[in-house]
Amino acid sequence: MPTNHRLLLAARPAGIPGPANFTADALPARAPVPGEVLLETLYLSIDPAMRSWMSEGAGYQQGIPLGEVMRGGGIGSVLESRAEGFSPGDLVQARLGWQTHPTIAGRYLQKLDLALGTVEDWIGPLGLSAVTAWFGLRDIGGLRPNDRVLVSAAAGGVGQIAVQIARIEGCRVAGIAGGPEKCAFVARELGAGAVIDYKAEQDLSAAIARACPEGVDLYFDNVGGPTLDAALAHLRPGARVVLCGRISQTLAAEPYGIRNLGRLAAAHGRMQGFLVFNYHERYDEARAWLAARRRDGSLRQRLHVLEGLAQAPVGLGMLFRGENTGKLVVRV
């Protein structure tokens, strides 16, 4: 049996998480029993939700107990299978955890359809970040051609796909990102019509007014806090606000008090949150559209790749410091 290298949650973070919150161990991989599959982890996805999973208590999912393998999704290759429908060499997507050789029940695995895209596509533009953007814009945001769309964290894993979906569907898109490099990426590679560097702006509301002079029909929010507040001030009649993430508030000492909710009412608008997991039965619908756009060249996604399992805690810290450009993943 191969050795299973694992990263365990050792301490709950008080601020930005990092290597100090984890310990490593190595054990012989567990042989699969009937119904299970032994995997070799290829990629792990680094996502904002991980910070809440590390905390004590329940959010939308229970926190990870101390001493347990860190929770996380990724892509693996089947080494040994005792589950019907899986054979050695198959590539699968699953909640693998931060470990090199997990043993998982076959019912929790999804076999990758490589006719839709490569392994890198499946951790990127066919992965859950992209699927999140697709359902958030369409089902929650009611995306329509010619909408004036604003996307925060536009250079991130979800944001960069949201920008492109809106552009492909004939919308005028503005993105918000941090720093010249990210803003150039959003404008040149993703095709946003306007980009706001929030780090360079003293008055974010005024910057949104310049980028969206006719106002905002659909705001796709990945950050919450003051950015959400500023966007609310520029809603057009019938506007929709999609609450996808709130990364700016994850580490906040006190929750930010939204002041512009009155504008939502004045615009007879709608603000709604969602979890992509509720769309599990429809993932194929999103991926078919995303794969087609990937093939015709209209959709791209930049991966920010770190090498080796030990870099996963480093990547988590990078994510909350805004140091990644693109979808952050670890190649194990």
VEXLODREN-925617 format. One line per field, with one value per residue (C-alpha): residue number from 1; residue in three letters; chain; x, y, z. Coordinates in nm, 2 decimals. Layout:
resi [NUM	...] .
resn [ALA	...] .
chain [A	...] .
px [X	...] .
py [Y	...] .
pz [Z	...] .
// end
This chain:
resi [1	2	3	4	5	6	7	8	9	10	11	12	13	14	15	16	17	18	19	20	21	22	23	24	25	26	27	28	29	30	31	32	33	34	35	36	37	38	39	40	41	42	43	44	45	46	47	48	49	50	51	52	53	54	55	56	57	58	59	60	61	62	63	64	65	66	67	68	69	70	71	72	73	74	75	76	77	78	79	80	81	82	83	84	85	86	87	88	89	90	91	92	93	94	95	96	97	98	99	100	101	102	103	104	105	106	107	108	109	110	111	112	113	114	115	116	117	118	119	120	121	122	123	124	125	126	127	128	129	130	131	132	133	134	135	136	137	138	139	140	141	142	143	144	145	146	147	148	149	150	151	152	153	154	155	156	157	158	159	160	161	162	163	164	165	166	167	168	169	170	171	172	173	174	175	176	177	178	179	180	181	182	183	184	185	186	187	188	189	190	191	192	193	194	195	196	197	198	199	200	201	202	203	204	205	206	207	208	209	210	211	212	213	214	215	216	217	218	219	220	221	222	223	224	225	226	227	228	229	230	231	232	233	234	235	236	237	238	239	240	241	242	243	244	245	246	247	248	249	250	251	252	253	254	255	256	257	258	259	260	261	262	263	264	265	266	267	268	269	270	271	272	273	274	275	276	277	278	279	280	281	282	283	284	285	286	287	288	289	290	291	292	293	294	295	296	297	298	299	300	301	302	303	304	305	306	307	308	309	310	311	312	313	314	315	316	317	318	319	320	321	322	323	324	325	326	327	328	329	330	331	332] .
resn [MET	PRO	THR	ASN	HIS	ARG	LEU	LEU	LEU	ALA	ALA	ARG	PRO	ALA	GLY	ILE	PRO	GLY	PRO	ALA	ASN	PHE	THR	ALA	ASP	ALA	LEU	PRO	ALA	ARG	ALA	PRO	VAL	PRO	GLY	GLU	VAL	LEU	LEU	GLU	THR	LEU	TYR	LEU	SER	ILE	ASP	PRO	ALA	MET	ARG	SER	TRP	MET	SER	GLU	GLY	ALA	GLY	TYR	GLN	GLN	GLY	ILE	PRO	LEU	GLY	GLU	VAL	MET	ARG	GLY	GLY	GLY	ILE	GLY	SER	VAL	LEU	GLU	SER	ARG	ALA	GLU	GLY	PHE	SER	PRO	GLY	ASP	LEU	VAL	GLN	ALA	ARG	LEU	GLY	TRP	GLN	THR	HIS	PRO	THR	ILE	ALA	GLY	ARG	TYR	LEU	GLN	LYS	LEU	ASP	LEU	ALA	LEU	GLY	THR	VAL	GLU	ASP	TRP	ILE	GLY	PRO	LEU	GLY	LEU	SER	ALA	VAL	THR	ALA	TRP	PHE	GLY	LEU	ARG	ASP	ILE	GLY	GLY	LEU	ARG	PRO	ASN	ASP	ARG	VAL	LEU	VAL	SER	ALA	ALA	ALA	GLY	GLY	VAL	GLY	GLN	ILE	ALA	VAL	GLN	ILE	ALA	ARG	ILE	GLU	GLY	CYS	ARG	VAL	ALA	GLY	ILE	ALA	GLY	GLY	PRO	GLU	LYS	CYS	ALA	PHE	VAL	ALA	ARG	GLU	LEU	GLY	ALA	GLY	ALA	VAL	ILE	ASP	TYR	LYS	ALA	GLU	GLN	ASP	LEU	SER	ALA	ALA	ILE	ALA	ARG	ALA	CYS	PRO	GLU	GLY	VAL	ASP	LEU	TYR	PHE	ASP	ASN	VAL	GLY	GLY	PRO	THR	LEU	ASP	ALA	ALA	LEU	ALA	HIS	LEU	ARG	PRO	GLY	ALA	ARG	VAL	VAL	LEU	CYS	GLY	ARG	ILE	SER	GLN	THR	LEU	ALA	ALA	GLU	PRO	TYR	GLY	ILE	ARG	ASN	LEU	GLY	ARG	LEU	ALA	ALA	ALA	HIS	GLY	ARG	MET	GLN	GLY	PHE	LEU	VAL	PHE	ASN	TYR	HIS	GLU	ARG	TYR	ASP	GLU	ALA	ARG	ALA	TRP	LEU	ALA	ALA	ARG	ARG	ARG	ASP	GLY	SER	LEU	ARG	GLN	ARG	LEU	HIS	VAL	LEU	GLU	GLY	LEU	ALA	GLN	ALA	PRO	VAL	GLY	LEU	GLY	MET	LEU	PHE	ARG	GLY	GLU	ASN	THR	GLY	LYS	LEU	VAL	VAL	ARG	VAL] .
chain [A	A	A	A	A	A	A	A	A	A	A	A	A	A	A	A	A	A	A	A	A	A	A	A	A	A	A	A	A	A	A	A	A	A	A	A	A	A	A	A	A	A	A	A	A	A	A	A	A	A	A	A	A	A	A	A	A	A	A	A	A	A	A	A	A	A	A	A	A	A	A	A	A	A	A	A	A	A	A	A	A	A	A	A	A	A	A	A	A	A	A	A	A	A	A	A	A	A	A	A	A	A	A	A	A	A	A	A	A	A	A	A	A	A	A	A	A	A	A	A	A	A	A	A	A	A	A	A	A	A	A	A	A	A	A	A	A	A	A	A	A	A	A	A	A	A	A	A	A	A	A	A	A	A	A	A	A	A	A	A	A	A	A	A	A	A	A	A	A	A	A	A	A	A	A	A	A	A	A	A	A	A	A	A	A	A	A	A	A	A	A	A	A	A	A	A	A	A	A	A	A	A	A	A	A	A	A	A	A	A	A	A	A	A	A	A	A	A	A	A	A	A	A	A	A	A	A	A	A	A	A	A	A	A	A	A	A	A	A	A	A	A	A	A	A	A	A	A	A	A	A	A	A	A	A	A	A	A	A	A	A	A	A	A	A	A	A	A	A	A	A	A	A	A	A	A	A	A	A	A	A	A	A	A	A	A	A	A	A	A	A	A	A	A	A	A	A	A	A	A	A	A	A	A	A	A	A	A	A	A	A	A	A	A	A	A	A	A	A	A	A	A	A	A	A	A	A	A	A	A	A	A] .
px [0.00	0.12	0.18	-0.10	0.04	-0.21	-0.26	-0.47	-0.64	-0.44	-0.57	-0.86	-0.75	-0.78	-0.72	-0.58	-0.52	-0.18	0.07	0.06	-0.30	-0.20	0.01	0.13	0.14	0.19	0.01	-0.02	-0.32	-0.63	-0.72	-1.07	-1.35	-1.65	-1.80	-1.48	-1.20	-0.84	-0.73	-0.42	-0.48	-0.38	-0.52	-0.68	-0.90	-0.83	-1.16	-1.28	-1.53	-1.24	-1.19	-1.54	-1.50	-1.19	-1.40	-1.58	-1.96	-2.18	-2.22	-2.38	-2.16	-2.03	-1.68	-1.39	-1.30	-0.94	-0.71	-0.91	-0.80	-0.86	-1.17	-1.13	-1.24	-1.02	-0.94	-0.79	-0.69	-0.82	-0.55	-0.77	-1.14	-1.39	-1.68	-1.89	-1.83	-1.48	-1.15	-0.78	-0.68	-1.03	-1.02	-1.27	-1.38	-1.47	-1.42	-1.08	-0.95	-0.59	-0.42	-0.23	-0.41	-0.77	-1.00	-1.36	-1.69	-1.77	-2.11	-1.92	-1.72	-1.80	-1.61	-1.46	-1.59	-1.27	-1.48	-1.58	-1.23	-0.89	-0.81	-0.70	-1.03	-1.22	-1.03	-1.08	-1.35	-1.56	-1.51	-1.74	-1.61	-1.72	-2.05	-2.11	-2.08	-2.31	-2.60	-2.54	-2.58	-2.86	-3.08	-3.03	-2.94	-3.17	-2.90	-3.04	-2.86	-2.77	-2.77	-2.52	-2.33	-2.08	-1.87	-1.65	-1.34	-1.34	-0.99	-1.08	-1.19	-1.57	-1.54	-1.34	-1.60	-1.89	-1.73	-1.69	-2.04	-2.19	-1.97	-2.05	-2.42	-2.40	-2.38	-2.18	-1.95	-1.74	-1.51	-1.37	-1.02	-0.72	-0.40	-0.28	-0.19	-0.53	-0.71	-0.51	-0.60	-0.97	-0.97	-0.74	-0.79	-1.14	-1.28	-1.44	-1.55	-1.44	-1.23	-1.20	-0.89	-1.04	-0.69	-0.63	-0.97	-1.06	-1.42	-1.54	-1.89	-1.76	-1.54	-1.85	-2.04	-1.76	-1.73	-2.11	-2.25	-2.59	-2.61	-2.61	-2.87	-2.70	-2.43	-2.25	-2.10	-1.81	-1.68	-1.96	-1.89	-1.82	-1.80	-2.16	-2.27	-2.11	-2.27	-2.62	-2.60	-2.60	-2.88	-3.11	-3.48	-3.55	-3.18	-3.07	-2.79	-2.64	-2.48	-2.21	-1.94	-1.84	-1.46	-1.41	-1.61	-1.46	-1.19	-1.36	-1.35	-1.71	-1.96	-1.99	-2.33	-2.49	-2.63	-2.76	-3.04	-3.29	-3.16	-3.26	-3.62	-3.62	-3.51	-3.77	-3.47	-3.39	-3.10	-3.05	-2.79	-2.73	-2.52	-2.40	-2.45	-2.82	-2.79	-2.61	-2.87	-2.81	-2.43	-2.42	-2.63	-2.38	-2.08	-2.22	-2.25	-1.91	-1.74	-1.89	-1.76	-1.42	-1.40	-1.49	-1.23	-1.47	-1.41	-1.08	-0.96	-0.63	-0.51	-0.28	-0.10	0.11	0.32	0.29	0.05	0.26	0.17	-0.20	-0.19	0.03	-0.23	-0.51	-0.33	-0.26	-0.63	-0.73	-0.45	-0.56	-0.23	-0.36	-0.46	-0.70	-0.84	-0.60	-0.52	-0.25	-0.10	-0.03] .
py [0.00	0.35	0.60	0.85	1.18	1.39	1.75	1.76	2.06	2.13	2.47	2.70	3.02	3.35	3.54	3.45	3.07	2.92	2.65	2.71	2.57	2.23	1.93	1.66	1.28	0.98	0.64	0.34	0.40	0.20	-0.08	-0.03	-0.26	-0.34	-0.02	0.18	0.32	0.40	0.72	0.91	1.29	1.50	1.84	2.01	2.32	2.61	2.79	3.07	2.83	2.64	2.92	2.87	2.49	2.55	2.74	2.58	2.56	2.52	2.74	2.58	2.28	2.15	2.26	2.02	1.85	1.92	1.63	1.54	1.56	1.91	1.91	2.00	1.90	1.79	1.55	1.20	0.90	0.55	0.32	0.03	-0.02	-0.23	-0.01	-0.09	0.15	0.25	0.10	0.18	0.48	0.65	1.02	1.13	1.44	1.43	1.57	1.41	1.61	1.73	1.39	1.21	0.87	0.88	0.58	0.69	0.53	0.51	0.68	1.00	1.01	1.16	1.02	1.29	1.31	1.39	1.45	1.78	1.89	1.81	1.74	2.10	2.21	2.00	2.17	2.51	2.61	2.29	2.28	2.40	2.76	2.79	2.60	2.84	3.14	2.99	2.91	3.24	3.45	3.26	3.11	3.36	3.67	3.61	3.72	3.89	4.02	4.39	4.38	4.61	4.37	4.44	4.16	4.18	3.97	3.96	3.80	3.51	3.16	3.24	3.60	3.55	3.30	3.53	3.82	3.60	3.44	3.79	3.91	3.61	3.67	4.02	4.22	4.53	4.40	4.59	4.41	4.50	4.36	4.45	4.58	4.67	4.31	4.17	4.46	4.41	4.04	4.12	4.38	4.21	3.84	3.83	4.11	4.33	4.67	4.85	4.75	4.91	4.88	4.90	4.93	5.25	5.41	5.63	5.64	5.31	5.43	5.71	5.46	5.24	5.54	5.60	5.24	5.19	5.54	5.40	5.20	4.83	4.57	4.27	4.28	3.95	3.98	3.77	3.99	4.15	4.45	4.80	4.68	4.54	4.86	5.07	4.86	4.89	5.27	5.22	4.98	5.03	4.96	4.59	4.52	4.18	4.13	3.78	3.70	3.44	3.51	3.74	3.70	4.05	3.97	3.63	3.78	4.10	4.19	4.31	4.26	4.55	4.73	4.77	5.12	5.13	4.87	5.15	5.17	4.81	4.89	5.21	5.02	4.74	4.51	4.17	4.04	3.66	3.42	3.06	2.75	2.57	2.23	2.28	2.25	1.92	1.75	2.01	2.03	1.86	2.14	2.40	2.20	2.14	2.51	2.58	2.31	2.44	2.79	2.64	2.46	2.77	2.98	3.23	3.11	3.08	3.04	3.11	2.86	2.98	2.65	2.57	2.25	1.99	1.90	2.11	2.42	2.39	2.58	2.84	2.88	2.92	3.22	3.36	3.34	3.56	3.81	3.84	3.72	3.48	3.58	3.31	2.99	2.88	2.51	2.27	2.01	1.73] .
pz [0.00	-0.07	0.21	0.27	0.36	0.54	0.68	1.00	1.15	1.47	1.58	1.49	1.33	1.50	1.18	0.84	0.84	0.75	0.82	1.20	1.20	1.07	1.15	0.91	0.94	0.72	0.74	0.51	0.28	0.38	0.15	0.01	0.13	-0.10	-0.23	-0.18	-0.40	-0.32	-0.49	-0.56	-0.53	-0.83	-0.76	-0.46	-0.48	-0.23	-0.16	0.08	0.25	0.40	0.66	0.80	0.80	1.03	1.29	1.58	1.55	1.25	0.94	0.64	0.72	1.05	1.15	1.11	1.45	1.56	1.47	1.16	0.79	0.65	0.43	0.06	-0.28	-0.57	-0.84	-0.80	-1.00	-0.91	-0.79	-0.67	-0.69	-0.51	-0.62	-0.93	-1.22	-1.12	-1.26	-1.20	-1.40	-1.39	-1.30	-1.04	-0.86	-0.49	-0.15	-0.11	0.19	0.23	0.18	-0.10	-0.10	0.04	0.04	-0.03	-0.10	-0.47	-0.42	-0.33	-0.65	-0.99	-1.28	-1.51	-1.87	-2.05	-2.37	-2.19	-2.10	-1.96	-1.59	-1.56	-1.71	-1.45	-1.16	-1.34	-1.59	-1.54	-1.16	-0.89	-0.89	-1.25	-1.19	-0.90	-1.13	-1.39	-1.15	-0.96	-1.27	-1.44	-1.17	-0.89	-1.10	-1.39	-1.64	-1.95	-2.26	-2.23	-1.85	-1.69	-1.47	-1.19	-1.05	-0.73	-0.68	-1.06	-1.08	-0.85	-0.93	-0.93	-1.04	-1.35	-1.48	-1.39	-1.59	-1.90	-1.88	-1.87	-2.15	-2.37	-2.31	-2.45	-2.13	-2.04	-1.76	-1.51	-1.26	-0.93	-0.84	-0.63	-0.79	-1.14	-1.24	-1.15	-1.31	-1.64	-1.63	-1.59	-1.87	-2.13	-2.08	-1.95	-2.16	-1.90	-2.04	-1.72	-1.42	-1.08	-0.87	-0.52	-0.37	-0.56	-0.48	-0.18	-0.28	-0.42	-0.48	-0.70	-0.89	-0.95	-1.08	-1.34	-1.44	-1.46	-1.55	-1.63	-1.31	-1.23	-1.33	-1.18	-0.91	-0.85	-0.50	-0.38	-0.10	0.11	0.34	0.21	-0.15	-0.14	0.03	-0.25	-0.52	-0.37	-0.42	-0.80	-0.86	-1.15	-1.14	-1.11	-1.02	-0.89	-0.63	-0.61	-0.27	-0.36	-0.10	0.18	0.20	0.33	0.64	0.72	0.93	1.03	1.40	1.38	1.09	0.86	0.88	0.54	0.50	0.15	0.18	0.12	-0.23	-0.29	-0.19	-0.40	-0.70	-0.63	-0.65	-0.52	-0.32	-0.27	-0.15	-0.26	-0.22	-0.54	-0.37	-0.40	-0.77	-0.76	-0.99	-1.26	-1.26	-1.60	-1.75	-1.64	-1.75	-2.10	-2.16	-2.00	-2.20	-2.53	-2.46	-2.36	-2.70	-2.90	-2.72	-2.57	-2.21	-2.03	-1.68	-1.52	-1.26	-0.99	-0.92	-0.61	-0.61	-0.34	-0.05	0.20	0.00	0.07	0.40	0.23	-0.04	0.21	0.36	0.01	-0.07	0.23	0.16	-0.20	-0.34	-0.61	-0.96	-1.09	-0.94	-0.67	-0.67	-0.54	-0.77	-0.52] .
// end
